[in-house]
């Protein structure tokens, strides 16, 4: 409960700062982030959307907007924003992971598999993404590939401290 009240206090401070500097994309981004942490997904999305005119290629904004869209059930918009985030920074495996999951939600397993593989090229030991790839391959009926990826996953997990 203390965490939530601190978040709400932070929102008040950020809203005052926003009133004084309405075009400051970092303040808008911070408001989106605080609402995200508070579990207020629709409000989080609104703040991140307000950020875009001031910083249309800000990777963090695009990533968080994609996540907020996912959490509010707007997968098409989520995919669009995550794709833009990948275009801005094609080296962030976390964004590929989120994109792959959203593609799978859309039942687009070929895209989910391709994007998961791209993310794993960047971060081969990213265990959650490798688990997701195994699931995507199994759901697509590609059992031999799924078994190969599962073996890699076992090896990675065994090597972890």
Order of alpha helices (4+ residues) and beta strands (2+ residues): alpha-alpha-alpha-alpha-alpha-alpha-alpha-alpha-alpha
